[in-house]
Amino acid sequence: MGAVSDIDVRGRLVAGYDLSGVTWLRVGGPADWLFMPKDVDDLADFLAALPAEVPVFPMGVGSNLIVRDGGVPGVVIRLSRAFAGIEIEGNRVTAGAAALDAQVAKAAAAAGLDLTFLRTIPGAIGGAVRMNAGCYGSYVADHFVSANAILRDGSRVTLTADALSFAYRRSAVPEGAVIVDATFEAEARDPATLHARMDDQLAKRDATQPTKDLTAGSTFRNPAGFSSTGRADDSHDLKAWSVIDAAGLRGAMRGGAQMSPKHPNFLVNTGTATAADLEGLGEEVRERVFAHSGIRLEWEIMRVGKPAS
């Protein structure tokens, strides 16, 4: 690991950084290295100097993530507030990859632009692009113009929608690439109407989801490939929570991990869970749902790193 420690950086480069404190589930082991670049140039120079065999994992705010108990090999890159700016020009919103989805929605609404679907999505813009995040029938892909990224070799690239091949909860961001900002296009709307809509969305979320617990958002993708529309006549026949509930797994536990009694598609750390508890419970749910309904749930939460030895 000496080659990593010898790289000159202007940001922070820390060995053996405990990642459990920076994930929403509060579990996981250390990163071999954590790099928090000062700016885009610092990030590009670091990746250009980093030996090609060292793996890189770009990490957002840790909202949709299980870090396994043995930690993450290589370098975890976490962007700072320097990457959290939001700029609005005409009907376009450009946000740094570290800007919180909720903050982007609110800034856009204040300018009379409708990106309200981002308001209740946990996490930051870089992750939202990578996962084609969506809610209430709208997705990143519906508004995406382009994103700037630093590739694993330190080169800079602008990614178009065609290059990213957006699909349900997926995109084709190149391996090891770090998104630094993204631009979206939005329709003009009355700011007061947009803020009222977001307030309504928040109220619905708080009423139906375990927002005060340690979770990582939705655990599994909806089998039908659709996020909630929020309509009164919305069908729940093939929602992940519905098939989990039908299999009798609402409130199911393993160690300190639980499928939320309030919303069974949310994995909860009740306070003592390990990453192994959480991932193990998730895999048990997948097997039991498959046995019950023949539906194979797919993880929406990303799992990274290695198990405890």
C-alpha positions as CSV (number, residue, x, y, z in Angstrom):
1,M,0.0,0.0,0.0
2,G,3.0,2.2,0.0
3,A,2.2,3.4,-3.5
4,V,-1.0,4.9,-2.4
5,S,0.5,6.7,0.6
6,D,3.2,8.2,-1.7
7,I,0.6,10.1,-3.9
8,D,0.6,13.8,-3.3
9,V,-2.9,15.1,-2.6
10,R,-4.4,18.4,-1.5
11,G,-7.5,16.8,0.1
12,R,-7.5,14.1,2.8
13,L,-6.1,10.6,2.4
14,V,-6.6,8.4,5.4
15,A,-5.6,4.7,5.9
16,G,-7.8,2.2,7.6
17,Y,-10.9,4.5,7.8
18,D,-13.8,3.1,9.7
19,L,-16.8,3.3,7.3
20,S,-19.5,2.3,9.8
21,G,-19.8,5.9,10.9
22,V,-20.6,7.3,7.5
23,T,-23.3,4.8,6.3
24,W,-26.9,5.2,7.2
25,L,-27.1,1.6,8.5
26,R,-24.1,2.3,10.8
27,V,-22.3,-1.0,10.0
28,G,-19.2,-2.2,8.2
29,G,-15.5,-2.4,8.4
30,P,-12.7,-0.1,7.4
31,A,-11.6,1.1,3.9
32,D,-7.9,0.4,3.2
33,W,-7.9,4.0,2.2
34,L,-10.4,6.9,2.2
35,F,-9.7,9.8,-0.2
36,M,-11.6,13.0,0.1
37,P,-10.4,15.2,-2.8
38,K,-10.2,19.0,-2.4
39,D,-11.5,19.6,-5.9
40,V,-11.9,18.1,-9.4
41,D,-8.2,18.6,-10.3
42,D,-7.2,16.9,-7.0
43,L,-9.4,13.9,-7.8
44,A,-8.2,13.6,-11.4
45,D,-4.5,13.8,-10.4
46,F,-5.0,11.2,-7.7
47,L,-6.7,8.7,-10.0
48,A,-4.0,9.2,-12.7
49,A,-1.3,8.5,-10.1
50,L,-3.1,5.5,-8.5
51,P,-1.7,2.1,-9.6
52,A,-4.2,0.5,-12.0
53,E,-4.5,-2.6,-9.9
54,V,-5.9,-0.7,-6.9
55,P,-9.7,-0.9,-6.9
56,V,-11.7,2.3,-6.5
57,F,-15.2,2.6,-4.9
58,P,-16.9,6.0,-5.2
59,M,-19.1,6.4,-2.2
60,G,-21.8,9.0,-1.7
61,V,-23.4,9.7,1.6
62,G,-23.8,6.0,2.4
63,S,-27.6,6.0,2.2
64,N,-28.1,3.0,0.0
65,L,-25.2,0.9,1.1
66,I,-24.2,-2.1,3.2
67,V,-20.5,-2.1,3.9
68,R,-19.5,-5.7,4.8
69,D,-17.9,-6.3,8.2
70,G,-14.4,-7.0,6.7
71,G,-14.2,-3.6,5.1
72,V,-13.5,-2.4,1.6
73,P,-10.2,-3.1,-0.2
74,G,-8.5,-0.4,-2.2
75,V,-9.6,3.2,-2.1
76,V,-13.0,4.6,-1.2
77,I,-13.5,8.1,-2.7
78,R,-16.0,10.3,-0.9
79,L,-16.7,13.8,-2.2
80,S,-16.8,16.8,0.0
81,R,-18.9,19.9,0.2
82,A,-16.7,21.3,-2.6
83,F,-18.7,19.0,-4.9
84,A,-22.1,20.0,-3.6
85,G,-22.8,23.3,-5.5
86,I,-26.1,23.9,-7.3
87,E,-26.4,26.2,-10.3
88,I,-29.6,27.1,-12.2
89,E,-29.8,28.6,-15.7
90,G,-33.0,28.7,-17.6
91,N,-34.7,25.4,-17.3
92,R,-31.5,23.5,-16.4
93,V,-30.2,22.6,-13.0
94,T,-26.5,21.6,-12.6
95,A,-25.7,19.9,-9.3
96,G,-22.5,18.7,-7.8
97,A,-22.4,14.9,-7.2
98,A,-22.3,15.5,-3.4
99,A,-25.4,17.7,-3.4
100,L,-28.2,16.0,-1.6
101,D,-31.1,15.0,-3.7
102,A,-33.5,16.8,-1.4
103,Q,-31.5,20.1,-1.6
104,V,-31.5,19.9,-5.4
105,A,-35.3,19.5,-5.4
106,K,-35.8,22.4,-3.1
107,A,-33.4,24.7,-5.0
108,A,-35.1,23.8,-8.2
109,A,-38.6,24.4,-6.8
110,A,-37.5,27.8,-5.5
111,A,-36.6,28.7,-9.1
112,G,-39.9,27.3,-10.3
113,L,-38.5,24.1,-11.8
114,D,-40.0,20.7,-11.2
115,L,-37.5,18.2,-9.9
116,T,-39.8,17.4,-6.9
117,F,-39.4,13.6,-7.4
118,L,-35.9,14.0,-5.9
119,R,-37.3,15.4,-2.6
120,T,-37.8,12.1,-0.8
121,I,-35.0,10.1,-2.3
122,P,-32.2,9.6,0.2
123,G,-28.7,10.3,-0.9
124,A,-26.8,12.5,-3.2
125,I,-26.8,13.3,-7.0
126,G,-23.9,11.1,-7.9
127,G,-25.7,8.0,-6.6
128,A,-29.0,9.2,-8.0
129,V,-27.5,9.2,-11.5
130,R,-25.7,5.9,-11.0
131,M,-28.9,4.2,-9.9
132,N,-31.3,6.1,-12.1
133,A,-33.2,7.0,-8.9
134,G,-36.9,7.6,-9.2
135,C,-40.0,8.1,-7.2
136,Y,-43.7,8.9,-7.9
137,G,-43.4,7.8,-11.5
138,S,-40.4,10.1,-12.4
139,Y,-36.8,9.0,-12.8
140,V,-33.4,10.7,-13.3
141,A,-33.4,9.5,-16.9
142,D,-36.5,11.6,-17.6
143,H,-34.6,14.8,-16.8
144,F,-31.0,13.9,-17.4
145,V,-28.9,16.0,-19.8
146,S,-25.3,15.1,-19.1
147,A,-22.8,14.4,-16.3
148,N,-19.1,15.1,-15.9
149,A,-17.0,12.3,-14.5
150,I,-13.4,11.4,-13.9
151,L,-12.5,8.0,-15.2
152,R,-10.4,5.5,-13.3
153,D,-7.3,6.6,-15.3
154,G,-7.8,10.2,-14.3
155,S,-9.1,11.3,-17.6
156,R,-12.2,13.6,-17.8
157,V,-15.4,12.7,-19.7
158,T,-18.9,14.0,-20.3
159,L,-21.4,11.3,-20.1
160,T,-24.6,11.5,-22.2
161,A,-27.9,9.7,-21.6
162,D,-27.0,7.4,-24.5
163,A,-23.7,6.5,-22.9
164,L,-25.3,5.7,-19.6
165,S,-28.0,3.4,-21.1
166,F,-30.4,4.1,-18.2
167,A,-32.7,1.3,-17.1
168,Y,-34.8,0.6,-14.0
169,R,-32.4,1.3,-11.1
170,R,-29.4,1.0,-13.4
171,S,-27.0,2.9,-15.5
172,A,-23.8,2.1,-17.3
173,V,-21.4,4.4,-15.4
174,P,-17.9,3.1,-16.3
175,E,-16.2,0.9,-13.6
176,G,-14.2,3.1,-11.2
177,A,-15.5,6.3,-12.7
178,V,-16.4,9.1,-10.3
179,I,-19.3,11.4,-11.3
180,V,-18.5,15.0,-10.2
181,D,-21.7,16.8,-11.4
182,A,-24.8,16.4,-13.4
183,T,-27.2,18.6,-15.4
184,F,-31.0,18.1,-15.5
185,E,-33.8,19.7,-17.4
186,A,-37.0,20.5,-15.7
187,E,-40.4,22.0,-16.6
188,A,-41.4,25.3,-15.2
189,R,-44.0,25.3,-12.5
190,D,-45.3,27.7,-9.8
191,P,-42.9,27.5,-6.9
192,A,-45.6,27.5,-4.2
193,T,-47.3,24.5,-6.0
194,L,-44.0,22.7,-6.1
195,H,-43.3,23.3,-2.4
196,A,-46.8,22.2,-1.5
197,R,-46.3,19.0,-3.5
198,M,-43.0,18.2,-1.7
199,D,-44.6,18.8,1.7
200,D,-47.3,16.3,0.8
201,Q,-44.7,13.8,-0.4
202,L,-42.8,14.2,2.9
203,A,-46.0,13.7,4.9
204,K,-46.8,10.5,3.0
205,R,-43.3,9.2,3.4
206,D,-43.2,9.8,7.1
207,A,-46.6,8.1,7.5
208,T,-45.6,4.9,5.7
209,Q,-41.8,4.5,6.1
210,P,-39.5,4.0,9.1
211,T,-37.8,7.4,8.7
212,K,-36.6,7.6,12.3
213,D,-34.9,4.2,12.2
214,L,-31.4,3.2,10.8
215,T,-32.3,2.1,7.3
216,A,-30.8,2.4,3.8
217,G,-34.0,3.1,1.9
218,S,-35.8,0.5,-0.1
219,T,-34.1,-2.9,0.2
220,F,-35.3,-4.6,-3.0
221,R,-36.3,-3.4,-6.4
222,N,-40.0,-3.6,-7.2
223,P,-40.5,-6.8,-9.3
224,A,-42.6,-5.0,-11.9
225,G,-39.9,-2.4,-12.5
226,F,-42.0,0.5,-11.3
227,S,-41.6,2.9,-8.4
228,S,-44.7,4.1,-6.6
229,T,-46.8,6.6,-8.5
230,G,-48.4,7.9,-5.4
231,R,-51.8,7.8,-7.0
232,A,-54.8,6.7,-5.0
233,D,-55.5,3.9,-7.5
234,D,-51.9,2.7,-7.6
235,S,-51.7,-1.1,-7.8
236,H,-49.4,-2.8,-5.2
237,D,-49.7,-6.3,-6.7
238,L,-46.1,-6.5,-7.7
239,K,-44.4,-4.1,-5.2
240,A,-41.5,-5.6,-3.3
241,W,-43.1,-4.7,0.1
242,S,-46.3,-6.6,-1.0
243,V,-44.6,-9.9,-1.9
244,I,-42.5,-9.7,1.3
245,D,-45.6,-9.1,3.4
246,A,-47.5,-11.9,1.6
247,A,-44.6,-14.3,2.5
248,G,-45.1,-13.4,6.2
249,L,-41.8,-11.5,6.6
250,R,-43.0,-8.2,7.9
251,G,-41.0,-7.7,11.1
252,A,-38.7,-10.7,10.5
253,M,-35.5,-10.6,12.4
254,R,-31.9,-11.9,12.3
255,G,-29.6,-10.8,15.1
256,G,-30.0,-7.0,15.3
257,A,-31.5,-6.8,11.8
258,Q,-35.2,-6.5,11.1
259,M,-37.6,-6.1,8.1
260,S,-39.5,-3.0,9.3
261,P,-42.9,-3.7,10.8
262,K,-44.0,-0.3,9.4
263,H,-42.8,-1.0,5.8
264,P,-41.4,-4.5,5.1
265,N,-39.2,-3.5,2.2
266,F,-37.0,-1.6,4.7
267,L,-34.1,-3.3,6.4
268,V,-33.6,-1.8,9.8
269,N,-30.6,-1.9,12.1
270,T,-32.3,-2.1,15.5
271,G,-29.0,-1.0,17.2
272,T,-26.9,-4.1,17.4
273,A,-26.9,-5.4,13.8
274,T,-23.8,-6.4,11.9
275,A,-23.5,-6.1,8.1
276,A,-23.7,-9.9,8.1
277,D,-27.0,-9.8,10.0
278,L,-28.5,-7.3,7.5
279,E,-27.3,-9.0,4.4
280,G,-28.1,-12.4,5.8
281,L,-31.7,-11.4,6.6
282,G,-32.0,-9.9,3.1
283,E,-30.9,-13.1,1.5
284,E,-33.3,-15.1,3.7
285,V,-36.1,-12.8,2.6
286,R,-35.2,-13.3,-1.1
287,E,-35.3,-17.1,-0.7
288,R,-38.5,-17.2,1.3
289,V,-40.3,-14.8,-1.1
290,F,-39.1,-17.0,-4.0
291,A,-40.4,-20.1,-2.3
292,H,-43.8,-18.4,-1.6
293,S,-44.4,-16.6,-4.9
294,G,-41.8,-17.6,-7.4
295,I,-40.6,-14.0,-7.6
296,R,-36.8,-13.5,-7.2
297,L,-36.3,-10.1,-5.6
298,E,-33.3,-8.1,-6.7
299,W,-31.3,-6.0,-4.2
300,E,-31.6,-2.3,-4.5
301,I,-29.2,-1.6,-1.7
302,M,-25.6,-2.0,-2.8
303,R,-23.4,-4.4,-0.9
304,V,-19.6,-3.8,-1.0
305,G,-16.5,-5.1,0.6
306,K,-15.6,-8.4,2.2
307,P,-17.1,-10.4,5.1
308,A,-15.4,-10.5,8.4
309,S,-12.6,-13.1,8.5
